[in-house]
Amino acid sequence: MHRAVPKVPPSYGFDIVPVVHHAWRAAALSALLRVTVVGAVVTRAFSGALPTTLLVTCGLALLWLLRLTTLLRSVEREPIPTRKLKRRGLGSARGHRRLLRLLFPRRYSEKARVLRRIGRAALSLTLAGLAIALAHPDDATTALYVAAGITLMCLGVGAARQLVLNRILRASTLRPRRLSGRQRAADVQQRHVCAVYRRPRHGEDEDEDADDFSMFTLFGDESPFIGAGELVYQWNPPMSIKLLRPGDDEAPLHEREHPVPPFQAHELVEYLRESVQLLDTDGQDVRLHAQVRDRVYVAETDVAVDRSLLPQEFDDAHLRIIINTPGSRQHHSLEVTMPAEGSEFVATVLLHVSLQGRTLSISTAACVLAHMPRSFQRTEEFGHHGATAVIWAAFRELATLPSEIQRSWRLVRYLYALGKAAILPRDLTSTPIRNVLIGSRVSIRERSAQAWSKIQLEKSDILGRMKTIEQRLLQAASDFLRARGVDTSEFNDRALKIINSGIFNFGDNNNFNNNAIGNAVHQPPPDHR
């Protein structure tokens, strides 16, 4: 799926193995159709049937010209997007423009002349095909058989796609009975404790406003790592509490503070874990399905230098060392995942604990994977899974035949991918490769999810679940500190502000202008210009 060797990102609310299995089947169907199109020309050419080859080529070329005409109309109609396009190549709007400029370099902007040129090319191909057909009637009949074969293959591929979707809709389990070696490797990586994140490269954000310091974030503009979802919530800034003994507030600091922390960081993490796990043991009607686990994430550049940062497994002793080591390159977080509506929405709360400088530091961030596009759910609605849906899918695939002709060159990519799969081992994340980083590049689930700003009815429910977890974590931490002989007055004050205030937590861009605070202050007169 990628030119590099990325690690599979964590899977929240879904299993990557059936997704990969379905993607491979879809790619095989696309490859089958493209092989049929290319083979219809190549096999006849190698067999010496030149007239048949020319007739089939003329027919495919006419369909390709039809595709160009459609592209020209759509490109002229669509405005150029202002945002930076993610996709590259012939499948994007920019790729369409490049293709048209390549074919018609001087008259690209003159739509009428371009259409006239396409019309002349189509007329020439039609006349050439008629001339060859009249001169070689037997070859013309063979060419019709070849065209019928391509049409039937296209209809069969479209019907097969819908039948696969129908089977997925009715299947009790989507996971294959027997996993291949690569599926087993992906399964292990999606469940691995460690997530490898990508650091922004220097100079990538030169087009952005470098002087915008109005919002402090722990992870920049993105989530902590690919696959976690959109970052929507965090303590801003993190909470830092001095480890003081209960007593007189007027006593000197060196007399009140604990020179040696009365607990280790992993002990607080274990206590918070047990406190949150209790929510999943309540009655079914009031249960909050919260999955608690450890999450260790490390930068891909650090892994490239030291491969021991990404072991095959993390045992309890190793996790405790990471938690108790401040400034470690392996960042530990207690991860609380809350799926909702059949995992259509997945909220994740990440809590990081650190002990350093006689101070307890607690930071938290929350990410959300929202619902998927309607196109992902179309099979389930309005009977899009019966015989009519299969027939409709077959003819819809036939309508995309001109596009498949344009994409036939991608067979080279398939051969390259199959060659790599045959030569390289199944899991390349454990073996260093020069100039290749293994940080996850993309999560289809995350990229296809609805933006947090567009969520409507479900937003209050998701925020309520996050607030429930946050309050429980704060109360459990307060109880733990009190039991270990730590003054919790400052902690409780900070916790109350966090719970009751949503300004700093959500990382909003807060601008306060023309404010007058304090005694004997004067508000400047308004500007009447």
Order of alpha helices (4+ residues) and beta strands (2+ residues): alpha-alpha-alpha-alpha-alpha-alpha-beta-beta-beta-alpha-alpha-beta-alpha-alpha-beta-beta-beta-alpha-alpha-alpha-alpha-alpha-alpha
